[in-house]
């Protein structure tokens, strides 16, 4: 299965990297690498994440990496990573 990152997910990754890089550019690069690796691992194990508790009954799932949540959904041939956000915040509106 292939993993496809939405423009929204890429934008959130860039924001996270910019924020963390203000204090520690090296840590920012490592964090983004971990988040991307977690998302890419969904290609092999798309059901590894849990159903998103804020959206019961939907097809939205999430995996956690450190303090961040990667929200995705499984399609027949692709896993779509929809967004990434800091876990202490409320989830953004989802489609």
Buried (B, 14 or more C-beta within 10 A) or exposed (E): EEBBBBEBBBEBBEEBBEEBBEEEEEEBEEBBEEBBEBBBBBEEEBEEBEBBEEBEEEEBBBBEBEEBBBBBBBEEEBBBBBBBBEEEEEBEEEE
